[in-house]
Amino acid sequence: MRTSIIRSIFSGKMLSVFILGFSSGLPLLLIGGTLKLWMRDQGVDLTIIGIFSLVGLPYTLKFLWAPVMDRFVPPFLGRRRGWILICQIALVVGLSCLAVTNPSTNPWSVALAAFFVAFLSASQDIAIDAYRRDLLRDEELGLGSSLAVNGYRIGMLVAGALAATLADQIPWKEVYFIMAGAMGIGIVTTFLSPDLEEDAAPPETILDAVVQPFVEYFRREGAWVILAFILLYKIGDSMASEMLNPFYLDIGFTMTEIGAVAKLFGFWATIIGGLGGGVLIFRLGIHRSLWIFGFLQAFSTFFFVLLARAGNHLPALAAVVGFENLSGGMGTAAYVAYMASLCDRRFTATQYALLTSLMGVPRVIMGSTTGYLAKHLGWETFFLGCTLIAIPGMLLLFRVAPWNSGSES
């Protein structure tokens, strides 16, 4: 078994999945946090910077045009890799256009370029997610998903921490040109990635591409229960995450301590958790992993209750952050693998785009209430509530992923 896992981790297709994950994660902060940093550095008003959050809408609405990428096959590299390449080349152009804009004199041209990049980035995500699902066998989805998520996070690290560091040395214009050049890593990988052994026939018409993915899904037994599970599985973890930075400040930690422990140490704990989770999913299967990692997520949220009582205690912060990020990385790997396993290969792009869009709904809706709840309940009660709200999602596992189920799909 150990030899099989090592062989799988270092296989060509897993390397492709990892690097394409990097390519997918790179543009996100370039039209998000890094772009806002550039704008503030150029003296743009905070109100305008806040409005720029709307340029991320394509990530939430990507299921609307995903059927086009299921229906039409580019004349090169096949249905999945062809679309990936088109999006990547267009992203190089889009990021280069963003590089030559001027936030201080014409922020709306920045907005237009950023929205264009966001649309292309969301489209790349659709194609890469579909390719990964179609490329990997069911038993490889956990490991593949963890590698993709880790690659995504490293791409975000490059677009965030590295870009900000470079901006201290060179103009922002050059930083964005360097980031556009970094997309070349993904382009080369797309050319070298393996062909799909069995590429399912695309829908015959665009109407079929829009309608059939939903018809096929809702004909399944327990379709609504599965959707409820996707909405609820990580809701407690997501709610707690929304308020962690204000929580750390309120209990007395400095910016330096938060940066060193909660951010840098936490980042690598998440990477290790994701990779470790992928290996465990390979051995245990997706269903059992959802149970184990779900309980670990809930326990990690509860530990913030204990940290609230401990207060400004650096070793306690390191222990809680480390455990929370390890368990979060594991839970995300199983969660993403489970959603991929639900997709029909004929409609992977549309179904996966819809499921991942639904995944973000609780974070947006419930996340908007977390400040109010923390303010009026206090930190201990707030984190206890985040722990308890995870219970409904765990109970749904009895229906959607029984421990002894014979199938992992």
N, C-alpha and C positions, 0 to 999 in steps of 0.2 A: 504493500500500500504506500509506504514512504517513497519508494522509487517511482511509483506511478504519479504521486503528487508532484515530486520534483520535476519529473519529465513534463508534466502538464504546465507547471509554472514557467518553465524555460522553453516552451514550444513556440514556434513561429507565430501561431495565431494568437497566443496569449500576449506575446510582445506587441503584436499589432493592436490588440484591444487596449493595452496599457497606453501606447503612444497616441492612439486615436482619442483616448480619454483626455490626455494632455491637450490635444488639439481642440477638444470640445470645451475644456475649462478655461483656456487662455483668453478668449474674447470677453468673458463675463465681466470681470472687474474693469476691463478697459472701457466699458460703457457704463460702469457702476461706480464703485468706490474710488478707483484710480482717476477716473474722469472728473469726479467731484473734487478730488484733491487738486488736480490741475486747475480746475475752474476757480477754486478758492485761492490758490496760489496766485492767480491772475486778477484777484480782487472782485470776482463776480459776486453779486448779491446773494445772500443765503436763501431768499425766497425763490429765486430762479434756480438755484442749485437743488432745492427741494423738489421743484416741479420736474426736474430731470429724472426722477425715479420712474416717471411714466414711460421713459424710453424702453424699459424692461418688459412692457406689455406683451411683446411677441412670445416671450418664454411661457406665458400663461395661456396664450391663445393659439399655440402652434398646432393643435389638433385640427384647426380649421382648414389649413392647407396641406396637412399630412396626406390626405387621400391622393393629391396630385403626385406625390412621390411614391405612392403605392401603384398608381395606375400607369404612369409613363416611364419608359426605360430609355435612358440616354444611349446614344449610339456607340458608347465606349465603356469598358469596365463593368458592364452589367447594371442591374437596377439599383443596387445599394452603393457600390463603390463609385459608380458614375455620378450619382447625386452628391456623394461626399466630396468628390474632386471639384465639381462645379461650385459647391458652397465654399470650399477652401480657397480656391482661386479668387472668387468674388470677395471673400473676407480680406485677402491681401489688398485688393483694390479699395475696399471700404475702409480699412484701417489706415491706409495711406491717405485717403481723402480726409479722414478725421485728423490726421497728423498736420495737415496744412490749414486747418481752420484756426480761428483766433477767438477763444472764449471771451476775452475782455472787450472786443469790439463788435463781435457778431455771434452772440451765444446761440441764436436760433439756427445758424448754419451748422453749429456744433450739434444741436439737437437733431437736425435732419440727418447728418452723417451718422450720429450715434444710433438713431432709430434704424437706419439702413443696416448697420453692423449688427444690431440686435436681431433683426429679421433674419439675416444670413446665419448668424450664430445659432438661433433657434432651429433653423432649417438644417444646419449641419448636425445638431443634436438629434433631430428626427432620423436622419439618414444613418448616423453612426449607431444609434440605439437599435435600429432595425437590422443593420448589418451584424452587430454583435449577437443579437438573438438568433438570426438565421445561421450564423457561422458556428455557434457553439452547441454541442449536445446538451440535453437537459441536465445531465450530471456535472457538466462543466460550467453551468450558469453562475453558481455561487462564486467560484474562484474567478471567473471572468468578470463578473460584476464588481467584485472587490478590487481587481486590478484596474478596471475602468474608472471606478470612483477615486482610487488613489491617484491615477494619472490626472484626473480632473482637478483634484485638490492641488497637485503640484503645478498644473497650469495656472491655477488661481494664485498660487504663491509667486510664480514668476511675474504674472501680470499685476500683482499687488506689491509685495515687499521689494522685489528686484526693480520694478519700474520706478517705485518711489525713491529707492536708493540711487538709481541712475539719474533721476531728475535733479538730484543735488549736484551732479557733476556736469550734466549736459542739458541743452534745452529740451522742453517737453516734446517739441516736434520730432527731434531725433529719437527720443524714447519710443514714440509711437511707430516710427519707421522700423526700429529694431524689433518691436513686438510684431509688426506686420511680417518682417522677415522670419520670425520664429514660427510662423504658420507653415513655413517651408518644411519643417520637420514632419508635420502631418501630411503634407502633399506627397513627399517621398514615401512615407509609410503607406499611403493609400495605393500608390502604384505597386508597391512590393507585397501588399497584403494578399493572402490566398483568395482564390475564387471560391464562391459558394458551391459546395458539392451538389446540392439540390436546391435550386432557386425556384420556388413555387411560381406558377403562372400568375401574372398580374391580373387584376380585374379587367373585364372586357370593355367596360365603359366607365366614364367618370362617375356616373350615377351609382353604378355598382360599387365603385371605390368609396363613395360617401356612405351609402346605405348598408351594404353588406357587412362591414365590420361590426356595426351595431346589432344587426339582425343575428349574426353568428354568435356574438357575445351573449345577448339576452335570451337566446334559446337554451343556454346552459342552465343546469340545475344550480340554484343558489347564486345566481348572478348578482342580485341585489345585496346579498349578504357579503359577497366578496368586495363589492364597492364600499359597503359600510366598514369593512375591515381595513381597506386601504386608507380610508379617511381617518380611522381611529388608532391604528397601530402605533404611530409615533406622535400622537397628539400631546401627550404629557411631556415627552422629551422636547418637542418643539416649543411648547409654551414656556418651559423652564429656560430654554436657550435664549429666548427673546430678552430676558431680563438679567442675564448673568453679569454683564458689564456694570450696570447700575448697582447690582447686589454687591459685587466685589468692592466698589468704591464706598458704598454705604457702611460696610463692616470694617473699613479702615485700611484697605490695601492701597499702595501707591501705584501710579501709572507704570513705573518700572517693574514692580512685582507682577502686575497684571500682564504686562507685555512678555515678561520672561517665563512666567509659569502658565498663566491661562491661555496665552496665544502660542508662543514658540513650543514649549513643552507639550501643550495640549495638541498642537498640530501633529507632532510626531507620534503622540499616543494614538491619535485617530488613524494615522497611516498604518501603524502596527496593528491596531485593532481591525482595520479593514482587511489587511492581508491575512492576519490570523483567522478572522472570521471566514474568509474565502476558503482557507485550508480546511477549517472545521466543517463548512458546508459541504465540501467535496467528500468528506468522510461520513458525515451524519445525514446528509440530505437537507433540502430546503425546509421541509416541514418541521422537523425536530429542531433545526437551528432557529426558526422563528420563535419557538417556545423558549429555548434557553436564552437567546439574546434578548427577547422581550422582557423576561424576568430580570436580566442584568440591567437593562435600561431603566426599569422601574426602581430597582434598588439604587442605581446611581443617582437618580433624581432625589430619592429619599435622603441620600447622604448630604445633600445641600441643606436639609433641615438641621443636621448635626453641625454642619459648618456654620450655619447661622448662629447656633448656640456657642460654638467655639470662638467665633469672632476672628480677630486679626491674629491668625496662627498660621504661619507660612507652611510648615510641614503638612498641616491639615489641608490647606489649599492645594498643595501639590498632589496629595493622595486622592482627594475628591476629584480634582480636574483630570488626573491621570485615569482613574477608574471610569469617570463619565465619558471621556473621549474614547477609551478602549471599547467600552460597551456600545457607545454610539456608532463607532466605526463598524463593529460586528453587526449591529442591528440594521444599519443601512445596507450592508452587503446582502444580508438575507432578504430584506424588503425589496430591493431592486431586482434581485434574482427571482423572487416570487412573481413580481409583476411581469418580468420578461417571460416567465414560464406560462403565463396566461394567454399569450398572444398566438393567434393563428398566423402561420407563416405567409399566407396570402395577403394579410392586412397588418403586418407587424408595425409598419410606420404609423398608421392611424391609431391602432389600439394602444400601442405603447405611449404614443404622444398624449392620448386621452387620459390614460392611467397616471402618467407622471404629472399631468396638469392637475388632476384631482388630488394628487399627493400634496400639492402646495396650498390647497384651499384651507385646511385647518390652520396652517401657519399664518395665513393672511387674516382670516376671520377671528380666530381665537387669539392670535398674537396681538391684535389691536386692543384686547381687553386686559392684557397682562399688567400693564402699568397701573391701571385702576385697581385691579385685584391686589397687587403687591402693596400699593399705597394704603388700602383700607383694611387688608387682612394682616399685614406684617409678613416678613420674609419667611418665618417658620411655617405659618399656616398656608402661605402661598405655595411653597414647595411641597408641602404635604398634599395640598389639593392637586398639584401637577402629578404627584405619584398616584393618587387615587383615580384620577381621570384616565389613567392607562388601563384600568381594570376592564372596561367594556371591550376594548380591542383585544385583550388577552383572552377573554371569554369567547370571542368569535373564533378563536383558533380551533375550538372544538368542532366547529362546522367547516371552516375553510382549509384547515391543515391539521387533521387529527394526528396524534403522535405516532400511532401504528398504522397509518394509511399506507397502502401498497404502492401508491403513485405519488410522484413528486411534481406532477404537472398541475 
